[in-house]
């Protein structure tokens, strides 16, 4: 039986993996929320790995508050870089394959075409820098690993994300002011979880970096429009194109992943 540890299991991807785990009776899952297993605490990781041998560790633990990361970068680097370093070291010591979730924000957004796994990274905000540092720690420490970069991750069921926020505001009758200053590929946690479990865990794709999205580039405005259409709310809510979008952290204009 394949044994998988999932860290950060109370986030939207972790909860989605937990929901899908019932479809994989041949796999033993151990879901650990950050409160139960803090990747910034090496002693906790060592204790967890000594108690049970894992074949894979899916790391969903991350500091994802882009605006806050700009103001308090030490918080982002503690989890996204140093925490990932701790996890890579314990995975190396226990011959566990690490599956790490990264981000489109490792790129600067200046490229016109979609970014490939071979394109040069150049993050323009602290969140992106912290995630890239984590990637590099993995590459330096752990020969056998998977780094999966995704973009605009959302769940229709779990967590705080763009999809659920737009839907909540729309159902409350609020006007929606949405920017078109960025382009990316919204990615449902359900399709990402299926890719991880079916393609990585069961089919054992070659180690390395992967880009995974739902494959449809759009702006935030276009995504909001799609959300309204999916939920039968088109024409019932005032959707306004906001050309004066303000953000403390710089964000890539184009973060479409190939």
Secondary structure by P-SEA (a helix, b strand, c coil): cbbbbbcccccaaaaaaaaaccccccbbbbbbcccccccccaaaaaaaaaacccccccccccccaaaaaaacaaaaaacccaaaaaaaaaaaaabbbbbccccccccccccccccccccbbbbccaaaaaaaaaaaaaaacccbbbbbbbcccccccccccaaaaaaaaaaabbbbbbbccbbbbbbbaaaaaaaaaccccccccccccccccccccccaaaaaaaaaaaacccccccccccccccccbbbbcccccc
